[in-house]
Amino acid sequence: MSRALFFSLISSATLLVAQAGDAVRTAEFQQKLSLARATRQELEVRTRQQEQQRQFALKFNQLVDAVAGFAKAYNQGKGTVWPQREAGRLRKAMRQIQQLEKSLKDDPKPALAPPEIEVEASHDEILHR
């Protein structure tokens, strides 16, 4: 079942409960719905953060490997030969980690707002005001 369909069904159920005139049950149901939405949002944020950490670790390890490869090739030539291929790999790894860092800075981090509870007044409450 898709998320959109799930929340559509939940909203429909909320309306049915509201039509029954039970304001307390409606409020409880809407509170649970808001909590479910907040939990889903937190899970999505955590998942995205874990993926960003995985990407950073991957790029960082590639950079470390490129530095080690360059140093090994340079030292094997005793500093008389410039390891062009390893220098290119090092340049590429540095550029990739810089691009990743920039994309992480540009990525807006969503604030986890507390769930909002929307309570609609029942028909009886409106009449007695």
N, C-alpha and C positions, 0 to 999 in steps of 0.2 A: 504494500500500500504506500503510495507516495505521500510525502509530507504535506503537500498542499491538500490532498484528499482527506488526510487525517485531520488536519486543522479545520477543514470545511465541515467534516462530520461533527467535530467537537463544537464548532460554532452553532451548528444546527441544533445540537442537543442542548446547548445553553439557551437558545431561544425557546425550545419546548419547555424547559424548566421554568424560564421566566414567565411564559404564558400561563403556567400553572399557578402563578402568584406566590411562589415560595421564594422570597427574597434572600433568606439565609442560605438555602441550598444553591441558589444562583450565585451568590457571593463566594461560597466555598468552591463551587465548580470553576468559577472564573479565576480564583486564586490558584487552584491546582493547574489550570491551563497556563497561567502566567509563569508559574514555577517551572513547568515543563519547557516552555519557550526559553526561559533563562538558562536552564540546564543544557538545552540543545546549543544555545549560543556559546556557553562556556566550553562545551565539548569541541565545537568548531574552532574556537580560538586556540585551545590547547593543541588540537590536531595541526593547525597551521603553524604554531610555534615549534612543534616537534619537527615538522617538515623543514622549517627554516634552519633549525639547529642541525638537522641531518645534512642539508645542502651545504651549510657552512663548514661542517666537519669534513665533508667530501672535498670541497675546494681547498681547504686548508691543507689536508693531507696531500693533495696534488701539488700544492706549492712547496711543501716540505720535500717531496720526492724530486721535484724539479731542481730545487736548491742543491740537494744531495747529488743528483746526477751531474749538475754543472760543476760542482766542487770536485767531484771524482775525476771527471774528464779534464778539467783544468789542471788538477794536481798531477795526473798521469803525464801530461805534456810538460810538466815542471814549469808552467807559466809561460812557455814559449809559444804555445799554440792556443788560439782562441777557439773554444768549442762552440761553433756557430749553431749547430743543431740543438744542443742543450741550452744555449742562450735563448733561442727562439721558444723552446718549451717553457723556460723560466719566465720569459716575457708574457707568454700566453697565460700561464698560471697566475701571475700577478694581476693581469688585466681581468681575468675571470673573478678573482676574489674581490677586486675593487668594484666590479659591476654588481656583484652580489651584495656587498656592503652598501652600495648606493641604493639598490632596490629595497634593502631592509630598512634603510632610513626613510625612503619615500613611502613605504607601506604604512598607512595609518593604522595604528593599533586601536582596535575598538575597546572602548571602556565598557566594562561589565556593569551595566546599570541594574539596580534592583528591580525585580519584576513589578510592573504596574498592575494594580488591581482596579478594574473598572466595575463598579457596582451600579446597576440601573435600579432606580426606584420602582417598586411595584405599583400597580394601579391604586391599591388601597392607601399606600403611603402618600401618593400624590393627592388623592381626594381629601385626606385628613390634614393637609397642611394649611 
